[in-house]
Amino acid sequence: MTCNPHHLINAYWRLRNNTENVVLATIIETLGSTYQKAGARMLIADSGELNGLLGGGCFERDLVEQAHTVFETENPKTLFYDMRSPDDAVWGLGLGCNGAVRVLLQLLKADNDFHPLNRIVEVSESHTAGILATVYESDHPDYSIGDSFFLAEFELDDLSQKGNTPVSITKAAKQTWRRRKPTLDTCLIDRHAVKLFFDLMRPSAQLLVLGAGADALPVVQFAKALGWRVTIVDHRPGYIKPERFPNIDALLHSMPEDLHERLPLDRFDALVLMTHSIEYDERYLRIIAASRIPFIGLLGPVHRRDRLLDSLGGDAPNIAAKVFGPVGLDIGAETPEEIALSIMAGIHAALKGRDGGQLGIKDCHPQ
């Protein structure tokens, strides 16, 4: 998913308990350096309360003011904030952010289950990926600003036209799917120009932790704070107790050899092997080797990783490139909490194709 929506998921379930409408603010375009990128979303309550951040405080105050008119008129609107001017008078704040963003404001109605937020939540909590297309400008009488269309992954992979979605929208959605990044596109429908924001929607990232020892708890806590869905597996039934992991998504007792039958392993985005038993690590790794999990993290020093890989024999070369051991970034971690932070930071960096270095290093010029 372009931007992790876990704050929206939590807000959605709270919203379902009341009948108050909210405004959804979505960044649909960015230019230059910005706090958030296209696809980032924030909710604005009628009281002005915010759930999420789009500009790091740069233009949220104005967004709240603009949202008032959306509540009053129920009409969506698109705003453009240009903070690239060196003039300190930009927005009266002297921000110097050196970027510009285009934001779409939509009223989400309780009597319509807060659509399209309900669709975003549905995708995030399911195993269905796809493209969410949202109209932000239109002169077509049947396609209004704020209208949203979801095209599931199977529709994007299939060359044939499915459903009632116009061909031009489907083609643009497929292009976005291939590019793997949000886009703006203009579609011609019945000779009318309809401009849409196409955004990738993916299920929440899933982490599999093999080993339910005490050091697994902070890993779970950091992963959940980042919006991951977490499954813990252990071969020791006494460790698989719900009260030990109250926020876990799934807790499973399984011997290594039964794992592939108990879980759809290819569903996971990352795995951390932390049984603290070389024997059980070897047995679990033997099963994992046949999966398509893109990140496999191992605790312990390099020689332990090499021993575990050697135990796979001819299968080792097939997974060596995605095995990280010791798992985590080098942040000088010592405590279980610091190690957990290191592990999740390392996973996040690897899946984003980053090396985890200091952001400011490239701008430093030692004398």
Contacts in CASP RR format, 6 or more apart in sequence:
PFRMAT RR
TARGET T0000
AUTHOR 0000-0000-0000
METHOD contacts of the structure
MODEL  1
MTCNPHHLINAYWRLRNNTENVVLATIIETLGSTYQKAGARMLIADSGEL
NGLLGGGCFERDLVEQAHTVFETENPKTLFYDMRSPDDAVWGLGLGCNGA
VRVLLQLLKADNDFHPLNRIVEVSESHTAGILATVYESDHPDYSIGDSFF
LAEFELDDLSQKGNTPVSITKAAKQTWRRRKPTLDTCLIDRHAVKLFFDL
MRPSAQLLVLGAGADALPVVQFAKALGWRVTIVDHRPGYIKPERFPNIDA
LLHSMPEDLHERLPLDRFDALVLMTHSIEYDERYLRIIAASRIPFIGLLG
PVHRRDRLLDSLGGDAPNIAAKVFGPVGLDIGAETPEEIALSIMAGIHAA
LKGRDGGQLGIKDCHPQ
1 124 0 8 1.000
1 200 0 8 1.000
1 201 0 8 1.000
1 202 0 8 1.000
1 203 0 8 1.000
1 204 0 8 1.000
1 205 0 8 1.000
2 37 0 8 1.000
2 38 0 8 1.000
2 39 0 8 1.000
2 181 0 8 1.000
2 182 0 8 1.000
2 199 0 8 1.000
2 200 0 8 1.000
3 36 0 8 1.000
3 37 0 8 1.000
3 39 0 8 1.000
3 40 0 8 1.000
3 41 0 8 1.000
4 204 0 8 1.000
4 205 0 8 1.000
4 226 0 8 1.000
4 227 0 8 1.000
5 41 0 8 1.000
5 120 0 8 1.000
5 121 0 8 1.000
5 124 0 8 1.000
6 124 0 8 1.000
6 204 0 8 1.000
6 226 0 8 1.000
6 227 0 8 1.000
7 51 0 8 1.000
7 52 0 8 1.000
8 41 0 8 1.000
8 43 0 8 1.000
8 51 0 8 1.000
8 117 0 8 1.000
8 120 0 8 1.000
8 121 0 8 1.000
9 121 0 8 1.000
9 124 0 8 1.000
9 125 0 8 1.000
9 204 0 8 1.000
11 43 0 8 1.000
11 51 0 8 1.000
12 114 0 8 1.000
12 117 0 8 1.000
12 118 0 8 1.000
12 121 0 8 1.000
13 121 0 8 1.000
15 22 0 8 1.000
15 110 0 8 1.000
15 114 0 8 1.000
15 117 0 8 1.000
16 113 0 8 1.000
16 114 0 8 1.000
18 110 0 8 1.000
19 110 0 8 1.000
19 111 0 8 1.000
20 45 0 8 1.000
20 46 0 8 1.000
20 110 0 8 1.000
21 46 0 8 1.000
21 71 0 8 1.000
21 107 0 8 1.000
21 108 0 8 1.000
21 109 0 8 1.000
21 110 0 8 1.000
22 43 0 8 1.000
22 44 0 8 1.000
22 45 0 8 1.000
22 46 0 8 1.000
22 107 0 8 1.000
22 108 0 8 1.000
22 114 0 8 1.000
23 43 0 8 1.000
23 44 0 8 1.000
23 67 0 8 1.000
23 70 0 8 1.000
23 71 0 8 1.000
23 105 0 8 1.000
23 106 0 8 1.000
23 107 0 8 1.000
23 108 0 8 1.000
24 41 0 8 1.000
24 42 0 8 1.000
24 43 0 8 1.000
24 44 0 8 1.000
24 105 0 8 1.000
24 106 0 8 1.000
24 107 0 8 1.000
24 108 0 8 1.000
24 116 0 8 1.000
24 117 0 8 1.000
25 41 0 8 1.000
25 42 0 8 1.000
25 43 0 8 1.000
25 44 0 8 1.000
25 54 0 8 1.000
25 63 0 8 1.000
25 67 0 8 1.000
25 103 0 8 1.000
25 104 0 8 1.000
25 105 0 8 1.000
26 39 0 8 1.000
26 40 0 8 1.000
26 41 0 8 1.000
26 103 0 8 1.000
26 104 0 8 1.000
26 106 0 8 1.000
26 134 0 8 1.000
26 197 0 8 1.000
26 199 0 8 1.000
27 34 0 8 1.000
27 36 0 8 1.000
27 37 0 8 1.000
27 38 0 8 1.000
27 39 0 8 1.000
27 40 0 8 1.000
27 41 0 8 1.000
27 54 0 8 1.000
27 101 0 8 1.000
27 102 0 8 1.000
27 103 0 8 1.000
28 38 0 8 1.000
28 39 0 8 1.000
28 78 0 8 1.000
28 102 0 8 1.000
28 103 0 8 1.000
28 104 0 8 1.000
28 134 0 8 1.000
28 136 0 8 1.000
28 182 0 8 1.000
28 184 0 8 1.000
28 197 0 8 1.000
29 38 0 8 1.000
29 101 0 8 1.000
29 102 0 8 1.000
29 184 0 8 1.000
29 197 0 8 1.000
30 36 0 8 1.000
30 37 0 8 1.000
30 38 0 8 1.000
30 99 0 8 1.000
30 100 0 8 1.000
30 101 0 8 1.000
30 102 0 8 1.000
31 84 0 8 1.000
31 99 0 8 1.000
31 100 0 8 1.000
31 101 0 8 1.000
32 84 0 8 1.000
32 98 0 8 1.000
32 99 0 8 1.000
32 100 0 8 1.000
33 97 0 8 1.000
33 98 0 8 1.000
33 99 0 8 1.000
34 55 0 8 1.000
34 97 0 8 1.000
34 99 0 8 1.000
34 100 0 8 1.000
34 101 0 8 1.000
35 53 0 8 1.000
35 54 0 8 1.000
35 55 0 8 1.000
35 56 0 8 1.000
35 57 0 8 1.000
35 58 0 8 1.000
35 97 0 8 1.000
36 53 0 8 1.000
36 54 0 8 1.000
36 55 0 8 1.000
36 56 0 8 1.000
36 101 0 8 1.000
37 182 0 8 1.000
38 181 0 8 1.000
38 182 0 8 1.000
38 197 0 8 1.000
38 199 0 8 1.000
39 182 0 8 1.000
39 197 0 8 1.000
39 199 0 8 1.000
40 54 0 8 1.000
41 52 0 8 1.000
41 54 0 8 1.000
41 120 0 8 1.000
42 50 0 8 1.000
42 51 0 8 1.000
42 52 0 8 1.000
42 53 0 8 1.000
42 54 0 8 1.000
42 60 0 8 1.000
42 63 0 8 1.000
43 50 0 8 1.000
43 51 0 8 1.000
43 52 0 8 1.000
43 108 0 8 1.000
43 117 0 8 1.000
44 50 0 8 1.000
44 51 0 8 1.000
44 63 0 8 1.000
44 64 0 8 1.000
44 67 0 8 1.000
44 105 0 8 1.000
45 51 0 8 1.000
46 71 0 8 1.000
48 64 0 8 1.000
48 67 0 8 1.000
50 60 0 8 1.000
50 64 0 8 1.000
53 60 0 8 1.000
54 60 0 8 1.000
54 63 0 8 1.000
54 101 0 8 1.000
54 103 0 8 1.000
55 97 0 8 1.000
55 101 0 8 1.000
58 81 0 8 1.000
58 83 0 8 1.000
58 91 0 8 1.000
58 93 0 8 1.000
58 95 0 8 1.000
58 97 0 8 1.000
59 81 0 8 1.000
59 83 0 8 1.000
59 91 0 8 1.000
59 101 0 8 1.000
62 79 0 8 1.000
62 81 0 8 1.000
62 91 0 8 1.000
63 79 0 8 1.000
63 103 0 8 1.000
63 105 0 8 1.000
66 77 0 8 1.000
66 79 0 8 1.000
66 105 0 8 1.000
67 105 0 8 1.000
69 75 0 8 1.000
69 77 0 8 1.000
70 76 0 8 1.000
70 77 0 8 1.000
70 105 0 8 1.000
70 106 0 8 1.000
70 107 0 8 1.000
71 107 0 8 1.000
74 107 0 8 1.000
75 107 0 8 1.000
75 145 0 8 1.000
76 104 0 8 1.000
76 105 0 8 1.000
76 106 0 8 1.000
76 107 0 8 1.000
76 136 0 8 1.000
76 145 0 8 1.000
76 146 0 8 1.000
77 104 0 8 1.000
77 105 0 8 1.000
77 145 0 8 1.000
78 102 0 8 1.000
78 103 0 8 1.000
78 104 0 8 1.000
78 105 0 8 1.000
78 136 0 8 1.000
78 137 0 8 1.000
78 145 0 8 1.000
79 102 0 8 1.000
79 103 0 8 1.000
79 105 0 8 1.000
80 100 0 8 1.000
80 101 0 8 1.000
80 102 0 8 1.000
80 103 0 8 1.000
81 91 0 8 1.000
81 100 0 8 1.000
81 101 0 8 1.000
81 102 0 8 1.000
81 103 0 8 1.000
82 90 0 8 1.000
82 99 0 8 1.000
82 100 0 8 1.000
83 90 0 8 1.000
83 91 0 8 1.000
83 95 0 8 1.000
83 96 0 8 1.000
83 97 0 8 1.000
83 98 0 8 1.000
83 99 0 8 1.000
83 100 0 8 1.000
84 97 0 8 1.000
84 98 0 8 1.000
84 99 0 8 1.000
84 100 0 8 1.000
86 96 0 8 1.000
87 94 0 8 1.000
88 94 0 8 1.000
90 96 0 8 1.000
104 134 0 8 1.000
104 136 0 8 1.000
104 145 0 8 1.000
104 146 0 8 1.000
104 197 0 8 1.000
106 116 0 8 1.000
106 134 0 8 1.000
106 146 0 8 1.000
108 114 0 8 1.000
108 115 0 8 1.000
108 116 0 8 1.000
108 117 0 8 1.000
109 115 0 8 1.000
115 148 0 8 1.000
116 132 0 8 1.000
116 134 0 8 1.000
116 148 0 8 1.000
116 150 0 8 1.000
119 132 0 8 1.000
119 148 0 8 1.000
119 150 0 8 1.000
119 201 0 8 1.000
120 132 0 8 1.000
120 201 0 8 1.000
122 128 0 8 1.000
123 129 0 8 1.000
123 130 0 8 1.000
123 132 0 8 1.000
123 150 0 8 1.000
123 201 0 8 1.000
123 202 0 8 1.000
123 203 0 8 1.000
124 201 0 8 1.000
124 202 0 8 1.000
124 203 0 8 1.000
124 204 0 8 1.000
125 203 0 8 1.000
125 204 0 8 1.000
126 203 0 8 1.000
127 203 0 8 1.000
127 267 0 8 1.000
128 152 0 8 1.000
128 153 0 8 1.000
128 203 0 8 1.000
129 152 0 8 1.000
129 153 0 8 1.000
129 200 0 8 1.000
129 201 0 8 1.000
129 202 0 8 1.000
129 203 0 8 1.000
130 150 0 8 1.000
130 151 0 8 1.000
130 152 0 8 1.000
130 153 0 8 1.000
130 156 0 8 1.000
130 177 0 8 1.000
130 200 0 8 1.000
130 201 0 8 1.000
130 202 0 8 1.000
131 150 0 8 1.000
131 151 0 8 1.000
131 156 0 8 1.000
131 173 0 8 1.000
131 176 0 8 1.000
131 177 0 8 1.000
131 198 0 8 1.000
131 199 0 8 1.000
131 200 0 8 1.000
131 201 0 8 1.000
132 148 0 8 1.000
132 149 0 8 1.000
132 150 0 8 1.000
132 198 0 8 1.000
132 199 0 8 1.000
132 201 0 8 1.000
133 148 0 8 1.000
133 149 0 8 1.000
133 150 0 8 1.000
133 151 0 8 1.000
133 169 0 8 1.000
133 172 0 8 1.000
133 173 0 8 1.000
133 196 0 8 1.000
133 197 0 8 1.000
133 198 0 8 1.000
133 199 0 8 1.000
134 146 0 8 1.000
134 147 0 8 1.000
134 148 0 8 1.000
134 149 0 8 1.000
134 196 0 8 1.000
134 197 0 8 1.000
134 199 0 8 1.000
135 143 0 8 1.000
135 144 0 8 1.000
135 145 0 8 1.000
135 146 0 8 1.000
135 147 0 8 1.000
135 148 0 8 1.000
135 194 0 8 1.000
135 195 0 8 1.000
135 196 0 8 1.000
136 145 0 8 1.000
136 146 0 8 1.000
136 184 0 8 1.000
136 195 0 8 1.000
136 196 0 8 1.000
136 197 0 8 1.000
137 145 0 8 1.000
137 193 0 8 1.000
137 194 0 8 1.000
137 195 0 8 1.000
138 144 0 8 1.000
138 145 0 8 1.000
138 192 0 8 1.000
138 193 0 8 1.000
138 194 0 8 1.000
138 195 0 8 1.000
139 192 0 8 1.000
139 193 0 8 1.000
139 194 0 8 1.000
140 189 0 8 1.000
140 190 0 8 1.000
140 192 0 8 1.000
140 193 0 8 1.000
140 194 0 8 1.000
141 192 0 8 1.000
143 189 0 8 1.000
143 192 0 8 1.000
143 194 0 8 1.000
149 165 0 8 1.000
149 169 0 8 1.000
150 201 0 8 1.000
151 165 0 8 1.000
151 169 0 8 1.000
151 170 0 8 1.000
151 173 0 8 1.000
153 177 0 8 1.000
155 162 0 8 1.000
155 163 0 8 1.000
155 165 0 8 1.000
155 170 0 8 1.000
156 173 0 8 1.000
156 174 0 8 1.000
156 177 0 8 1.000
161 167 0 8 1.000
161 170 0 8 1.000
166 187 0 8 1.000
166 189 0 8 1.000
168 187 0 8 1.000
168 188 0 8 1.000
168 189 0 8 1.000
169 187 0 8 1.000
169 189 0 8 1.000
169 194 0 8 1.000
169 196 0 8 1.000
172 183 0 8 1.000
172 185 0 8 1.000
172 187 0 8 1.000
172 196 0 8 1.000
172 198 0 8 1.000
173 198 0 8 1.000
175 183 0 8 1.000
175 185 0 8 1.000
176 182 0 8 1.000
176 183 0 8 1.000
176 185 0 8 1.000
176 198 0 8 1.000
176 199 0 8 1.000
176 200 0 8 1.000
177 200 0 8 1.000
180 200 0 8 1.000
181 200 0 8 1.000
182 197 0 8 1.000
182 198 0 8 1.000
182 199 0 8 1.000
182 200 0 8 1.000
183 197 0 8 1.000
183 198 0 8 1.000
184 195 0 8 1.000
184 196 0 8 1.000
184 197 0 8 1.000
184 198 0 8 1.000
185 195 0 8 1.000
185 196 0 8 1.000
185 198 0 8 1.000
186 193 0 8 1.000
186 194 0 8 1.000
186 195 0 8 1.000
186 196 0 8 1.000
187 193 0 8 1.000
187 194 0 8 1.000
187 195 0 8 1.000
187 196 0 8 1.000
188 194 0 8 1.000
203 229 0 8 1.000
204 227 0 8 1.000
204 228 0 8 1.000
204 229 0 8 1.000
205 226 0 8 1.000
205 227 0 8 1.000
205 228 0 8 1.000
205 229 0 8 1.000
205 269 0 8 1.000
205 270 0 8 1.000
205 351 0 8 1.000
206 228 0 8 1.000
206 229 0 8 1.000
206 230 0 8 1.000
206 231 0 8 1.000
206 267 0 8 1.000
206 268 0 8 1.000
206 269 0 8 1.000
206 270 0 8 1.000
207 219 0 8 1.000
207 223 0 8 1.000
207 228 0 8 1.000
207 229 0 8 1.000
207 230 0 8 1.000
207 231 0 8 1.000
207 268 0 8 1.000
207 269 0 8 1.000
207 270 0 8 1.000
207 271 0 8 1.000
207 272 0 8 1.000
207 347 0 8 1.000
208 230 0 8 1.000
208 231 0 8 1.000
208 233 0 8 1.000
208 263 0 8 1.000
208 265 0 8 1.000
208 268 0 8 1.000
208 270 0 8 1.000
208 271 0 8 1.000
208 272 0 8 1.000
208 293 0 8 1.000
209 216 0 8 1.000
209 219 0 8 1.000
209 220 0 8 1.000
209 230 0 8 1.000
209 231 0 8 1.000
209 232 0 8 1.000
209 233 0 8 1.000
209 271 0 8 1.000
209 272 0 8 1.000
209 274 0 8 1.000
210 233 0 8 1.000
210 234 0 8 1.000
210 271 0 8 1.000
210 272 0 8 1.000
210 273 0 8 1.000
210 274 0 8 1.000
210 275 0 8 1.000
210 281 0 8 1.000
210 284 0 8 1.000
211 232 0 8 1.000
211 233 0 8 1.000
211 234 0 8 1.000
211 239 0 8 1.000
211 273 0 8 1.000
211 274 0 8 1.000
211 275 0 8 1.000
211 276 0 8 1.000
212 232 0 8 1.000
212 233 0 8 1.000
212 234 0 8 1.000
212 236 0 8 1.000
212 239 0 8 1.000
212 240 0 8 1.000
212 244 0 8 1.000
212 245 0 8 1.000
212 251 0 8 1.000
213 234 0 8 1.000
213 239 0 8 1.000
213 274 0 8 1.000
213 276 0 8 1.000
214 336 0 8 1.000
215 274 0 8 1.000
215 336 0 8 1.000
215 339 0 8 1.000
215 340 0 8 1.000
216 232 0 8 1.000
216 245 0 8 1.000
216 274 0 8 1.000
217 244 0 8 1.000
217 245 0 8 1.000
217 336 0 8 1.000
218 336 0 8 1.000
218 337 0 8 1.000
218 339 0 8 1.000
218 340 0 8 1.000
218 341 0 8 1.000
219 272 0 8 1.000
219 274 0 8 1.000
219 340 0 8 1.000
219 343 0 8 1.000
219 344 0 8 1.000
220 230 0 8 1.000
220 232 0 8 1.000
220 245 0 8 1.000
220 247 0 8 1.000
220 248 0 8 1.000
221 247 0 8 1.000
221 340 0 8 1.000
222 340 0 8 1.000
222 341 0 8 1.000
222 343 0 8 1.000
222 344 0 8 1.000
223 230 0 8 1.000
223 344 0 8 1.000
224 230 0 8 1.000
224 247 0 8 1.000
226 344 0 8 1.000
226 348 0 8 1.000
229 249 0 8 1.000
230 248 0 8 1.000
230 249 0 8 1.000
230 250 0 8 1.000
231 248 0 8 1.000
231 249 0 8 1.000
231 250 0 8 1.000
231 251 0 8 1.000
231 252 0 8 1.000
231 263 0 8 1.000
231 268 0 8 1.000
232 240 0 8 1.000
232 245 0 8 1.000
232 248 0 8 1.000
232 250 0 8 1.000
232 251 0 8 1.000
232 252 0 8 1.000
233 252 0 8 1.000
233 253 0 8 1.000
233 254 0 8 1.000
233 259 0 8 1.000
233 262 0 8 1.000
233 263 0 8 1.000
234 240 0 8 1.000
234 252 0 8 1.000
234 253 0 8 1.000
234 254 0 8 1.000
234 275 0 8 1.000
235 253 0 8 1.000
235 254 0 8 1.000
235 255 0 8 1.000
235 256 0 8 1.000
235 275 0 8 1.000
235 280 0 8 1.000
236 253 0 8 1.000
237 253 0 8 1.000
240 251 0 8 1.000
240 252 0 8 1.000
240 253 0 8 1.000
241 251 0 8 1.000
242 248 0 8 1.000
242 251 0 8 1.000
245 251 0 8 1.000
252 262 0 8 1.000
252 263 0 8 1.000
254 262 0 8 1.000
254 263 0 8 1.000
256 280 0 8 1.000
256 283 0 8 1.000
256 284 0 8 1.000
256 286 0 8 1.000
256 287 0 8 1.000
257 283 0 8 1.000
257 287 0 8 1.000
259 265 0 8 1.000
259 284 0 8 1.000
259 287 0 8 1.000
259 288 0 8 1.000
260 287 0 8 1.000
260 290 0 8 1.000
260 291 0 8 1.000
265 287 0 8 1.000
265 288 0 8 1.000
265 291 0 8 1.000
265 292 0 8 1.000
265 293 0 8 1.000
266 291 0 8 1.000
266 292 0 8 1.000
266 293 0 8 1.000
268 291 0 8 1.000
268 293 0 8 1.000
269 293 0 8 1.000
269 294 0 8 1.000
269 295 0 8 1.000
269 351 0 8 1.000
270 293 0 8 1.000
270 294 0 8 1.000
270 295 0 8 1.000
270 296 0 8 1.000
270 297 0 8 1.000
270 347 0 8 1.000
270 351 0 8 1.000
271 288 0 8 1.000
271 293 0 8 1.000
271 295 0 8 1.000
271 296 0 8 1.000
271 297 0 8 1.000
272 297 0 8 1.000
272 299 0 8 1.000
272 327 0 8 1.000
272 343 0 8 1.000
272 347 0 8 1.000
273 281 0 8 1.000
273 284 0 8 1.000
273 285 0 8 1.000
273 288 0 8 1.000
273 296 0 8 1.000
273 297 0 8 1.000
273 298 0 8 1.000
273 299 0 8 1.000
274 299 0 8 1.000
275 281 0 8 1.000
275 284 0 8 1.000
276 299 0 8 1.000
278 304 0 8 1.000
278 307 0 8 1.000
278 308 0 8 1.000
281 298 0 8 1.000
281 308 0 8 1.000
282 308 0 8 1.000
282 311 0 8 1.000
285 296 0 8 1.000
285 308 0 8 1.000
285 311 0 8 1.000
285 312 0 8 1.000
286 311 0 8 1.000
286 312 0 8 1.000
286 315 0 8 1.000
288 296 0 8 1.000
288 319 0 8 1.000
289 312 0 8 1.000
289 315 0 8 1.000
289 316 0 8 1.000
289 318 0 8 1.000
289 319 0 8 1.000
290 315 0 8 1.000
293 322 0 8 1.000
294 322 0 8 1.000
294 351 0 8 1.000
295 322 0 8 1.000
295 324 0 8 1.000
295 347 0 8 1.000
295 350 0 8 1.000
295 351 0 8 1.000
296 319 0 8 1.000
296 322 0 8 1.000
296 323 0 8 1.000
296 324 0 8 1.000
297 323 0 8 1.000
297 324 0 8 1.000
297 325 0 8 1.000
297 327 0 8 1.000
297 328 0 8 1.000
297 343 0 8 1.000
297 347 0 8 1.000
298 304 0 8 1.000
298 305 0 8 1.000
298 308 0 8 1.000
298 323 0 8 1.000
298 324 0 8 1.000
298 325 0 8 1.000
298 326 0 8 1.000
298 327 0 8 1.000
299 325 0 8 1.000
299 326 0 8 1.000
299 327 0 8 1.000
300 325 0 8 1.000
300 326 0 8 1.000
301 326 0 8 1.000
302 325 0 8 1.000
302 326 0 8 1.000
304 325 0 8 1.000
305 323 0 8 1.000
305 325 0 8 1.000
305 326 0 8 1.000
309 316 0 8 1.000
309 319 0 8 1.000
309 320 0 8 1.000
309 323 0 8 1.000
310 316 0 8 1.000
312 319 0 8 1.000
324 346 0 8 1.000
324 350 0 8 1.000
327 343 0 8 1.000
327 346 0 8 1.000
327 347 0 8 1.000
328 342 0 8 1.000
328 343 0 8 1.000
328 345 0 8 1.000
328 346 0 8 1.000
328 347 0 8 1.000
329 342 0 8 1.000
329 345 0 8 1.000
329 346 0 8 1.000
329 349 0 8 1.000
329 356 0 8 1.000
329 357 0 8 1.000
330 342 0 8 1.000
331 338 0 8 1.000
331 341 0 8 1.000
331 342 0 8 1.000
331 345 0 8 1.000
332 338 0 8 1.000
332 342 0 8 1.000
333 339 0 8 1.000
333 341 0 8 1.000
333 342 0 8 1.000
345 356 0 8 1.000
346 356 0 8 1.000
349 355 0 8 1.000
349 356 0 8 1.000
END
